[in-house]
């Protein structure tokens, strides 16, 4: 993940630098909205969608999140590993066997 964070940093700096924190948060929210729209389409709830579009929007959400992580100097992989550990213990009985 560190390599990916460095690549996002390179791209952002080539565009002139990072946005302000709440502008980046707005970008995450916008991308989540786009992901939601594509998932609704793919699941047949709205129109007809494509898995490739869902994949594209997941990438956009991750890019936007890595921008925030970079801005604050947060190791995204470490943050994710901590969350996996938290969910593995705290919520292990919550999912009811869903795969």
PDB file as gemmi writes it, atoms N, CA and C in Angstrom:
CRYST1    1.000    1.000    1.000  90.00  90.00  90.00 P 1                      
ATOM      1  N   UNK A   1       0.835  -1.192   0.000  1.00  0.00           N  
ATOM      2  CA  UNK A   1       0.000   0.000   0.000  1.00  0.00           C  
ATOM      3  C   UNK A   1       0.880   1.256   0.000  1.00  0.00           C  
ATOM      4  N   UNK A   2       2.058   1.151   0.621  1.00  0.00           N  
ATOM      5  CA  UNK A   2       2.962   2.307   0.657  1.00  0.00           C  
ATOM      6  C   UNK A   2       3.327   2.756  -0.761  1.00  0.00           C  
ATOM      7  N   UNK A   3       3.554   1.789  -1.630  1.00  0.00           N  
ATOM      8  CA  UNK A   3       3.879   2.106  -3.022  1.00  0.00           C  
ATOM      9  C   UNK A   3       2.713   2.844  -3.689  1.00  0.00           C  
ATOM     10  N   UNK A   4       1.518   2.395  -3.413  1.00  0.00           N  
ATOM     11  CA  UNK A   4       0.335   3.050  -3.973  1.00  0.00           C  
ATOM     12  C   UNK A   4       0.181   4.473  -3.430  1.00  0.00           C  
ATOM     13  N   UNK A   5       0.445   4.641  -2.148  1.00  0.00           N  
ATOM     14  CA  UNK A   5       0.365   5.986  -1.570  1.00  0.00           C  
ATOM     15  C   UNK A   5       1.386   6.918  -2.220  1.00  0.00           C  
ATOM     16  N   UNK A   6       2.577   6.398  -2.473  1.00  0.00           N  
ATOM     17  CA  UNK A   6       3.600   7.224  -3.134  1.00  0.00           C  
ATOM     18  C   UNK A   6       3.171   7.592  -4.554  1.00  0.00           C  
ATOM     19  N   UNK A   7       2.542   6.652  -5.252  1.00  0.00           N  
ATOM     20  CA  UNK A   7       2.092   6.929  -6.620  1.00  0.00           C  
ATOM     21  C   UNK A   7       0.971   7.972  -6.620  1.00  0.00           C  
ATOM     22  N   UNK A   8       0.033   7.864  -5.702  1.00  0.00           N  
ATOM     23  CA  UNK A   8      -1.021   8.881  -5.578  1.00  0.00           C  
ATOM     24  C   UNK A   8      -0.384  10.231  -5.280  1.00  0.00           C  
ATOM     25  N   UNK A   9       0.584  10.266  -4.383  1.00  0.00           N  
ATOM     26  CA  UNK A   9       1.271  11.505  -4.041  1.00  0.00           C  
ATOM     27  C   UNK A   9       1.942  12.121  -5.270  1.00  0.00           C  
ATOM     28  N   UNK A  10       2.587  11.280  -6.071  1.00  0.00           N  
ATOM     29  CA  UNK A  10       3.247  11.764  -7.281  1.00  0.00           C  
ATOM     30  C   UNK A  10       2.237  12.403  -8.240  1.00  0.00           C  
ATOM     31  N   UNK A  11       1.120  11.714  -8.433  1.00  0.00           N  
ATOM     32  CA  UNK A  11       0.087  12.225  -9.343  1.00  0.00           C  
ATOM     33  C   UNK A  11      -0.467  13.549  -8.825  1.00  0.00           C  
ATOM     34  N   UNK A  12      -0.820  13.593  -7.550  1.00  0.00           N  
ATOM     35  CA  UNK A  12      -1.404  14.808  -6.972  1.00  0.00           C  
ATOM     36  C   UNK A  12      -0.423  15.974  -7.051  1.00  0.00           C  
ATOM     37  N   UNK A  13       0.816  15.730  -6.729  1.00  0.00           N  
ATOM     38  CA  UNK A  13       1.808  16.810  -6.798  1.00  0.00           C  
ATOM     39  C   UNK A  13       2.036  17.274  -8.231  1.00  0.00           C  
ATOM     40  N   UNK A  14       1.890  16.381  -9.203  1.00  0.00           N  
ATOM     41  CA  UNK A  14       2.034  16.790 -10.601  1.00  0.00           C  
ATOM     42  C   UNK A  14       0.891  17.713 -11.028  1.00  0.00           C  
ATOM     43  N   UNK A  15      -0.236  17.657 -10.311  1.00  0.00           N  
ATOM     44  CA  UNK A  15      -1.374  18.539 -10.564  1.00  0.00           C  
ATOM     45  C   UNK A  15      -1.309  19.825  -9.755  1.00  0.00           C  
ATOM     46  N   UNK A  16      -0.289  19.976  -8.926  1.00  0.00           N  
ATOM     47  CA  UNK A  16      -0.141  21.200  -8.147  1.00  0.00           C  
ATOM     48  C   UNK A  16      -0.321  21.036  -6.661  1.00  0.00           C  
ATOM     49  N   UNK A  17      -0.666  19.855  -6.192  1.00  0.00           N  
ATOM     50  CA  UNK A  17      -0.767  19.634  -4.758  1.00  0.00           C  
ATOM     51  C   UNK A  17      -2.158  19.237  -4.294  1.00  0.00           C  
ATOM     52  N   UNK A  18      -2.232  18.953  -3.020  1.00  0.00           N  
ATOM     53  CA  UNK A  18      -3.462  18.459  -2.409  1.00  0.00           C  
ATOM     54  C   UNK A  18      -4.475  19.584  -2.199  1.00  0.00           C  
ATOM     55  N   UNK A  19      -5.745  19.201  -2.249  1.00  0.00           N  
ATOM     56  CA  UNK A  19      -6.823  20.117  -1.901  1.00  0.00           C  
ATOM     57  C   UNK A  19      -6.837  20.273  -0.387  1.00  0.00           C  
ATOM     58  N   UNK A  20      -7.649  21.178   0.084  1.00  0.00           N  
ATOM     59  CA  UNK A  20      -7.862  21.335   1.515  1.00  0.00           C  
ATOM     60  C   UNK A  20      -8.607  20.100   2.040  1.00  0.00           C  
ATOM     61  N   UNK A  21      -8.445  19.782   3.339  1.00  0.00           N  
ATOM     62  CA  UNK A  21      -9.032  18.551   3.880  1.00  0.00           C  
ATOM     63  C   UNK A  21     -10.516  18.353   3.590  1.00  0.00           C  
ATOM     64  N   UNK A  22     -11.325  19.376   3.784  1.00  0.00           N  
ATOM     65  CA  UNK A  22     -12.764  19.173   3.578  1.00  0.00           C  
ATOM     66  C   UNK A  22     -13.133  19.107   2.101  1.00  0.00           C  
ATOM     67  N   UNK A  23     -12.298  19.641   1.230  1.00  0.00           N  
ATOM     68  CA  UNK A  23     -12.496  19.449  -0.206  1.00  0.00           C  
ATOM     69  C   UNK A  23     -12.218  17.989  -0.570  1.00  0.00           C  
ATOM     70  N   UNK A  24     -11.192  17.416   0.055  1.00  0.00           N  
ATOM     71  CA  UNK A  24     -10.898  16.002  -0.196  1.00  0.00           C  
ATOM     72  C   UNK A  24     -11.999  15.108   0.364  1.00  0.00           C  
ATOM     73  N   UNK A  25     -12.530  15.470   1.522  1.00  0.00           N  
ATOM     74  CA  UNK A  25     -13.641  14.706   2.086  1.00  0.00           C  
ATOM     75  C   UNK A  25     -14.855  14.781   1.161  1.00  0.00           C  
ATOM     76  N   UNK A  26     -15.110  15.954   0.617  1.00  0.00           N  
ATOM     77  CA  UNK A  26     -16.218  16.102  -0.335  1.00  0.00           C  
ATOM     78  C   UNK A  26     -15.998  15.216  -1.556  1.00  0.00           C  
ATOM     79  N   UNK A  27     -14.743  15.081  -1.997  1.00  0.00           N  
ATOM     80  CA  UNK A  27     -14.429  14.213  -3.131  1.00  0.00           C  
ATOM     81  C   UNK A  27     -14.720  12.752  -2.786  1.00  0.00           C  
ATOM     82  N   UNK A  28     -14.386  12.331  -1.560  1.00  0.00           N  
ATOM     83  CA  UNK A  28     -14.691  10.964  -1.133  1.00  0.00           C  
ATOM     84  C   UNK A  28     -16.198  10.736  -1.166  1.00  0.00           C  
ATOM     85  N   UNK A  29     -16.953  11.690  -0.633  1.00  0.00           N  
ATOM     86  CA  UNK A  29     -18.412  11.560  -0.587  1.00  0.00           C  
ATOM     87  C   UNK A  29     -18.988  11.520  -2.005  1.00  0.00           C  
ATOM     88  N   UNK A  30     -18.466  12.357  -2.879  1.00  0.00           N  
ATOM     89  CA  UNK A  30     -18.908  12.352  -4.277  1.00  0.00           C  
ATOM     90  C   UNK A  30     -18.634  10.992  -4.921  1.00  0.00           C  
ATOM     91  N   UNK A  31     -17.437  10.469  -4.699  1.00  0.00           N  
ATOM     92  CA  UNK A  31     -17.077   9.172  -5.290  1.00  0.00           C  
ATOM     93  C   UNK A  31     -17.921   8.051  -4.692  1.00  0.00           C  
ATOM     94  N   UNK A  32     -18.250   8.125  -3.406  1.00  0.00           N  
ATOM     95  CA  UNK A  32     -19.129   7.123  -2.803  1.00  0.00           C  
ATOM     96  C   UNK A  32     -20.514   7.169  -3.434  1.00  0.00           C  
ATOM     97  N   UNK A  33     -20.981   8.367  -3.739  1.00  0.00           N  
ATOM     98  CA  UNK A  33     -22.264   8.503  -4.426  1.00  0.00           C  
ATOM     99  C   UNK A  33     -22.232   7.848  -5.799  1.00  0.00           C  
ATOM    100  N   UNK A  34     -21.131   8.047  -6.518  1.00  0.00           N  
ATOM    101  CA  UNK A  34     -20.989   7.432  -7.831  1.00  0.00           C  
ATOM    102  C   UNK A  34     -20.896   5.911  -7.720  1.00  0.00           C  
ATOM    103  N   UNK A  35     -20.196   5.426  -6.691  1.00  0.00           N  
ATOM    104  CA  UNK A  35     -20.127   3.984  -6.456  1.00  0.00           C  
ATOM    105  C   UNK A  35     -21.522   3.437  -6.150  1.00  0.00           C  
ATOM    106  N   UNK A  36     -22.257   4.147  -5.325  1.00  0.00           N  
ATOM    107  CA  UNK A  36     -23.620   3.721  -4.990  1.00  0.00           C  
ATOM    108  C   UNK A  36     -24.486   3.620  -6.236  1.00  0.00           C  
ATOM    109  N   UNK A  37     -24.399   4.614  -7.098  1.00  0.00           N  
ATOM    110  CA  UNK A  37     -25.183   4.616  -8.339  1.00  0.00           C  
ATOM    111  C   UNK A  37     -24.841   3.403  -9.204  1.00  0.00           C  
ATOM    112  N   UNK A  38     -23.552   3.126  -9.356  1.00  0.00           N  
ATOM    113  CA  UNK A  38     -23.131   2.004 -10.191  1.00  0.00           C  
ATOM    114  C   UNK A  38     -23.518   0.661  -9.577  1.00  0.00           C  
ATOM    115  N   UNK A  39     -23.476   0.561  -8.251  1.00  0.00           N  
ATOM    116  CA  UNK A  39     -23.913  -0.675  -7.596  1.00  0.00           C  
ATOM    117  C   UNK A  39     -25.409  -0.892  -7.792  1.00  0.00           C  
ATOM    118  N   UNK A  40     -26.198   0.167  -7.678  1.00  0.00           N  
ATOM    119  CA  UNK A  40     -27.637   0.055  -7.913  1.00  0.00           C  
ATOM    120  C   UNK A  40     -27.913  -0.435  -9.326  1.00  0.00           C  
ATOM    121  N   UNK A  41     -27.174   0.094 -10.280  1.00  0.00           N  
ATOM    122  CA  UNK A  41     -27.329  -0.347 -11.664  1.00  0.00           C  
ATOM    123  C   UNK A  41     -26.935  -1.810 -11.820  1.00  0.00           C  
ATOM    124  N   UNK A  42     -25.772  -2.163 -11.280  1.00  0.00           N  
ATOM    125  CA  UNK A  42     -25.264  -3.525 -11.437  1.00  0.00           C  
ATOM    126  C   UNK A  42     -26.194  -4.546 -10.795  1.00  0.00           C  
ATOM    127  N   UNK A  43     -26.799  -4.195  -9.682  1.00  0.00           N  
ATOM    128  CA  UNK A  43     -27.721  -5.094  -8.993  1.00  0.00           C  
ATOM    129  C   UNK A  43     -29.106  -5.094  -9.631  1.00  0.00           C  
ATOM    130  N   UNK A  44     -29.295  -4.294 -10.677  1.00  0.00           N  
ATOM    131  CA  UNK A  44     -30.559  -4.280 -11.394  1.00  0.00           C  
ATOM    132  C   UNK A  44     -31.641  -3.445 -10.747  1.00  0.00           C  
ATOM    133  N   UNK A  45     -31.291  -2.651  -9.768  1.00  0.00           N  
ATOM    134  CA  UNK A  45     -32.273  -1.822  -9.078  1.00  0.00           C  
ATOM    135  C   UNK A  45     -32.575  -0.577  -9.901  1.00  0.00           C  
ATOM    136  N   UNK A  46     -31.551  -0.071 -10.575  1.00  0.00           N  
ATOM    137  CA  UNK A  46     -31.702   1.084 -11.462  1.00  0.00           C  
ATOM    138  C   UNK A  46     -31.004   0.751 -12.768  1.00  0.00           C  
ATOM    139  N   UNK A  47     -31.736   0.806 -13.835  1.00  0.00           N  
ATOM    140  CA  UNK A  47     -31.156   0.602 -15.159  1.00  0.00           C  
ATOM    141  C   UNK A  47     -30.368  -0.701 -15.218  1.00  0.00           C  
ATOM    142  N   UNK A  48     -29.382  -0.750 -16.092  1.00  0.00           N  
ATOM    143  CA  UNK A  48     -28.508  -1.916 -16.203  1.00  0.00           C  
ATOM    144  C   UNK A  48     -27.081  -1.440 -16.024  1.00  0.00           C  
ATOM    145  N   UNK A  49     -26.338  -2.119 -15.189  1.00  0.00           N  
ATOM    146  CA  UNK A  49     -24.979  -1.695 -14.898  1.00  0.00           C  
ATOM    147  C   UNK A  49     -23.946  -2.730 -15.284  1.00  0.00           C  
ATOM    148  N   UNK A  50     -22.693  -2.309 -15.148  1.00  0.00           N  
ATOM    149  CA  UNK A  50     -21.571  -3.173 -15.498  1.00  0.00           C  
ATOM    150  C   UNK A  50     -20.624  -3.287 -14.309  1.00  0.00           C  
ATOM    151  N   UNK A  51     -20.100  -4.473 -14.112  1.00  0.00           N  
ATOM    152  CA  UNK A  51     -19.141  -4.710 -13.033  1.00  0.00           C  
ATOM    153  C   UNK A  51     -17.916  -3.820 -13.207  1.00  0.00           C  
ATOM    154  N   UNK A  52     -17.506  -3.569 -14.448  1.00  0.00           N  
ATOM    155  CA  UNK A  52     -16.332  -2.736 -14.716  1.00  0.00           C  
ATOM    156  C   UNK A  52     -16.526  -1.314 -14.183  1.00  0.00           C  
ATOM    157  N   UNK A  53     -17.743  -0.804 -14.234  1.00  0.00           N  
ATOM    158  CA  UNK A  53     -18.025   0.537 -13.704  1.00  0.00           C  
ATOM    159  C   UNK A  53     -17.953   0.534 -12.176  1.00  0.00           C  
ATOM    160  N   UNK A  54     -18.411  -0.537 -11.550  1.00  0.00           N  
ATOM    161  CA  UNK A  54     -18.297  -0.656 -10.094  1.00  0.00           C  
ATOM    162  C   UNK A  54     -16.817  -0.659  -9.718  1.00  0.00           C  
ATOM    163  N   UNK A  55     -16.027  -1.424 -10.452  1.00  0.00           N  
ATOM    164  CA  UNK A  55     -14.580  -1.479 -10.215  1.00  0.00           C  
ATOM    165  C   UNK A  55     -13.951  -0.095 -10.351  1.00  0.00           C  
ATOM    166  N   UNK A  56     -14.327   0.628 -11.385  1.00  0.00           N  
ATOM    167  CA  UNK A  56     -13.788   1.979 -11.604  1.00  0.00           C  
ATOM    168  C   UNK A  56     -14.089   2.897 -10.426  1.00  0.00           C  
ATOM    169  N   UNK A  57     -15.317   2.835  -9.938  1.00  0.00           N  
ATOM    170  CA  UNK A  57     -15.710   3.708  -8.827  1.00  0.00           C  
ATOM    171  C   UNK A  57     -15.029   3.306  -7.521  1.00  0.00           C  
ATOM    172  N   UNK A  58     -14.804   1.996  -7.306  1.00  0.00           N  
ATOM    173  CA  UNK A  58     -14.051   1.572  -6.128  1.00  0.00           C  
ATOM    174  C   UNK A  58     -12.645   2.158  -6.195  1.00  0.00           C  
ATOM    175  N   UNK A  59     -12.042   2.122  -7.367  1.00  0.00           N  
ATOM    176  CA  UNK A  59     -10.720   2.723  -7.541  1.00  0.00           C  
ATOM    177  C   UNK A  59     -10.722   4.202  -7.231  1.00  0.00           C  
ATOM    178  N   UNK A  60     -11.765   4.901  -7.679  1.00  0.00           N  
ATOM    179  CA  UNK A  60     -11.858   6.340  -7.414  1.00  0.00           C  
ATOM    180  C   UNK A  60     -11.997   6.633  -5.924  1.00  0.00           C  
ATOM    181  N   UNK A  61     -12.787   5.810  -5.222  1.00  0.00           N  
ATOM    182  CA  UNK A  61     -12.945   5.984  -3.769  1.00  0.00           C  
ATOM    183  C   UNK A  61     -11.606   5.761  -3.072  1.00  0.00           C  
ATOM    184  N   UNK A  62     -10.907   4.700  -3.464  1.00  0.00           N  
ATOM    185  CA  UNK A  62      -9.605   4.414  -2.851  1.00  0.00           C  
ATOM    186  C   UNK A  62      -8.606   5.535  -3.119  1.00  0.00           C  
ATOM    187  N   UNK A  63      -8.599   6.058  -4.332  1.00  0.00           N  
ATOM    188  CA  UNK A  63      -7.701   7.164  -4.673  1.00  0.00           C  
ATOM    189  C   UNK A  63      -7.985   8.357  -3.764  1.00  0.00           C  
ATOM    190  N   UNK A  64      -9.262   8.703  -3.626  1.00  0.00           N  
ATOM    191  CA  UNK A  64      -9.643   9.847  -2.797  1.00  0.00           C  
ATOM    192  C   UNK A  64      -9.270   9.620  -1.330  1.00  0.00           C  
ATOM    193  N   UNK A  65      -9.440   8.398  -0.838  1.00  0.00           N  
ATOM    194  CA  UNK A  65      -9.066   8.093   0.550  1.00  0.00           C  
ATOM    195  C   UNK A  65      -7.558   8.152   0.747  1.00  0.00           C  
ATOM    196  N   UNK A  66      -6.803   7.677  -0.243  1.00  0.00           N  
ATOM    197  CA  UNK A  66      -5.343   7.743  -0.127  1.00  0.00           C  
ATOM    198  C   UNK A  66      -4.856   9.184  -0.160  1.00  0.00           C  
ATOM    199  N   UNK A  67      -5.562  10.050  -0.852  1.00  0.00           N  
ATOM    200  CA  UNK A  67      -5.208  11.474  -0.813  1.00  0.00           C  
ATOM    201  C   UNK A  67      -5.304  12.005   0.612  1.00  0.00           C  
ATOM    202  N   UNK A  68      -6.370  11.654   1.303  1.00  0.00           N  
ATOM    203  CA  UNK A  68      -6.540  12.107   2.688  1.00  0.00           C  
ATOM    204  C   UNK A  68      -5.465  11.497   3.579  1.00  0.00           C  
ATOM    205  N   UNK A  69      -5.206  10.217   3.408  1.00  0.00           N  
ATOM    206  CA  UNK A  69      -4.158   9.566   4.203  1.00  0.00           C  
ATOM    207  C   UNK A  69      -2.816  10.257   3.980  1.00  0.00           C  
ATOM    208  N   UNK A  70      -2.484  10.541   2.738  1.00  0.00           N  
ATOM    209  CA  UNK A  70      -1.219  11.215   2.437  1.00  0.00           C  
ATOM    210  C   UNK A  70      -1.162  12.601   3.058  1.00  0.00           C  
ATOM    211  N   UNK A  71      -2.241  13.332   2.959  1.00  0.00           N  
ATOM    212  CA  UNK A  71      -2.292  14.687   3.489  1.00  0.00           C  
ATOM    213  C   UNK A  71      -1.953  14.702   4.979  1.00  0.00           C  
ATOM    214  N   UNK A  72      -2.500  13.718   5.697  1.00  0.00           N  
ATOM    215  CA  UNK A  72      -2.291  13.649   7.145  1.00  0.00           C  
ATOM    216  C   UNK A  72      -1.098  12.784   7.543  1.00  0.00           C  
ATOM    217  N   UNK A  73      -0.376  12.236   6.561  1.00  0.00           N  
ATOM    218  CA  UNK A  73       0.780  11.408   6.867  1.00  0.00           C  
ATOM    219  C   UNK A  73       0.414  10.100   7.549  1.00  0.00           C  
ATOM    220  N   UNK A  74      -0.702   9.516   7.146  1.00  0.00           N  
ATOM    221  CA  UNK A  74      -1.189   8.278   7.745  1.00  0.00           C  
ATOM    222  C   UNK A  74      -0.831   7.107   6.838  1.00  0.00           C  
ATOM    223  N   UNK A  75      -0.303   6.063   7.433  1.00  0.00           N  
ATOM    224  CA  UNK A  75      -0.013   4.825   6.726  1.00  0.00           C  
ATOM    225  C   UNK A  75      -1.333   4.095   6.496  1.00  0.00           C  
ATOM    226  N   UNK A  76      -1.825   4.103   5.269  1.00  0.00           N  
ATOM    227  CA  UNK A  76      -3.134   3.521   4.967  1.00  0.00           C  
ATOM    228  C   UNK A  76      -3.163   2.018   5.222  1.00  0.00           C  
ATOM    229  N   UNK A  77      -2.076   1.338   4.915  1.00  0.00           N  
ATOM    230  CA  UNK A  77      -2.030  -0.103   5.160  1.00  0.00           C  
ATOM    231  C   UNK A  77      -2.128  -0.383   6.657  1.00  0.00           C  
ATOM    232  N   UNK A  78      -1.398   0.368   7.458  1.00  0.00           N  
ATOM    233  CA  UNK A  78      -1.475   0.199   8.903  1.00  0.00           C  
ATOM    234  C   UNK A  78      -2.880   0.467   9.429  1.00  0.00           C  
ATOM    235  N   UNK A  79      -3.514   1.505   8.901  1.00  0.00           N  
ATOM    236  CA  UNK A  79      -4.881   1.827   9.325  1.00  0.00           C  
ATOM    237  C   UNK A  79      -5.838   0.695   8.966  1.00  0.00           C  
ATOM    238  N   UNK A  80      -5.681   0.143   7.765  1.00  0.00           N  
ATOM    239  CA  UNK A  80      -6.543  -0.954   7.342  1.00  0.00           C  
ATOM    240  C   UNK A  80      -6.302  -2.198   8.185  1.00  0.00           C  
ATOM    241  N   UNK A  81      -5.054  -2.504   8.456  1.00  0.00           N  
ATOM    242  CA  UNK A  81      -4.749  -3.666   9.292  1.00  0.00           C  
ATOM    243  C   UNK A  81      -5.337  -3.524  10.693  1.00  0.00           C  
ATOM    244  N   UNK A  82      -5.298  -2.326  11.254  1.00  0.00           N  
ATOM    245  CA  UNK A  82      -5.911  -2.084  12.561  1.00  0.00           C  
ATOM    246  C   UNK A  82      -7.420  -2.295  12.504  1.00  0.00           C  
ATOM    247  N   UNK A  83      -8.040  -1.844  11.408  1.00  0.00           N  
ATOM    248  CA  UNK A  83      -9.486  -2.036  11.254  1.00  0.00           C  
ATOM    249  C   UNK A  83      -9.834  -3.510  11.101  1.00  0.00           C  
ATOM    250  N   UNK A  84      -9.029  -4.242  10.330  1.00  0.00           N  
ATOM    251  CA  UNK A  84      -9.271  -5.679  10.183  1.00  0.00           C  
ATOM    252  C   UNK A  84      -9.203  -6.362  11.540  1.00  0.00           C  
ATOM    253  N   UNK A  85      -8.214  -6.014  12.333  1.00  0.00           N  
ATOM    254  CA  UNK A  85      -8.084  -6.591  13.674  1.00  0.00           C  
ATOM    255  C   UNK A  85      -9.291  -6.236  14.536  1.00  0.00           C  
ATOM    256  N   UNK A  86      -9.701  -4.988  14.476  1.00  0.00           N  
ATOM    257  CA  UNK A  86     -10.851  -4.530  15.268  1.00  0.00           C  
ATOM    258  C   UNK A  86     -12.111  -5.305  14.880  1.00  0.00           C  
ATOM    259  N   UNK A  87     -12.388  -5.391  13.578  1.00  0.00           N  
ATOM    260  CA  UNK A  87     -13.588  -6.096  13.128  1.00  0.00           C  
ATOM    261  C   UNK A  87     -13.499  -7.590  13.416  1.00  0.00           C  
ATOM    262  N   UNK A  88     -12.286  -8.146  13.337  1.00  0.00           N  
ATOM    263  CA  UNK A  88     -12.107  -9.580  13.580  1.00  0.00           C  
ATOM    264  C   UNK A  88     -12.459  -9.967  15.001  1.00  0.00           C  
ATOM    265  N   UNK A  89     -12.242  -9.082  15.937  1.00  0.00           N  
ATOM    266  CA  UNK A  89     -12.539  -9.395  17.332  1.00  0.00           C  
ATOM    267  C   UNK A  89     -13.893  -8.833  17.756  1.00  0.00           C  
ATOM    268  N   UNK A  90     -14.107  -7.568  17.541  1.00  0.00           N  
ATOM    269  CA  UNK A  90     -15.317  -6.905  18.019  1.00  0.00           C  
ATOM    270  C   UNK A  90     -16.582  -7.425  17.353  1.00  0.00           C  
ATOM    271  N   UNK A  91     -16.515  -7.681  16.050  1.00  0.00           N  
ATOM    272  CA  UNK A  91     -17.733  -7.984  15.296  1.00  0.00           C  
ATOM    273  C   UNK A  91     -17.789  -9.418  14.770  1.00  0.00           C  
ATOM    274  N   UNK A  92     -16.986 -10.302  15.341  1.00  0.00           N  
ATOM    275  CA  UNK A  92     -16.900 -11.652  14.771  1.00  0.00           C  
ATOM    276  C   UNK A  92     -18.233 -12.393  14.789  1.00  0.00           C  
ATOM    277  N   UNK A  93     -19.118 -12.114  15.729  1.00  0.00           N  
ATOM    278  CA  UNK A  93     -20.408 -12.805  15.801  1.00  0.00           C  
ATOM    279  C   UNK A  93     -21.533 -12.007  15.154  1.00  0.00           C  
ATOM    280  N   UNK A  94     -21.225 -10.842  14.654  1.00  0.00           N  
ATOM    281  CA  UNK A  94     -22.244  -9.932  14.145  1.00  0.00           C  
ATOM    282  C   UNK A  94     -22.744 -10.279  12.747  1.00  0.00           C  
ATOM    283  N   UNK A  95     -21.926 -10.906  11.941  1.00  0.00           N  
ATOM    284  CA  UNK A  95     -22.246 -11.077  10.517  1.00  0.00           C  
ATOM    285  C   UNK A  95     -23.158 -12.239  10.242  1.00  0.00           C  
ATOM    286  N   UNK A  96     -23.340 -13.141  11.160  1.00  0.00           N  
ATOM    287  CA  UNK A  96     -24.305 -14.219  10.993  1.00  0.00           C  
ATOM    288  C   UNK A  96     -24.002 -15.168   9.847  1.00  0.00           C  
ATOM    289  N   UNK A  97     -22.730 -15.412   9.562  1.00  0.00           N  
ATOM    290  CA  UNK A  97     -22.369 -16.407   8.570  1.00  0.00           C  
ATOM    291  C   UNK A  97     -22.417 -15.946   7.128  1.00  0.00           C  
ATOM    292  N   UNK A  98     -22.526 -14.662   6.876  1.00  0.00           N  
ATOM    293  CA  UNK A  98     -22.515 -14.160   5.497  1.00  0.00           C  
ATOM    294  C   UNK A  98     -21.145 -14.356   4.888  1.00  0.00           C  
ATOM    295  N   UNK A  99     -21.123 -14.740   3.633  1.00  0.00           N  
ATOM    296  CA  UNK A  99     -19.842 -14.889   2.917  1.00  0.00           C  
ATOM    297  C   UNK A  99     -19.597 -13.725   1.984  1.00  0.00           C  
TER     298      UNK A  99                                                      
END                                                                             
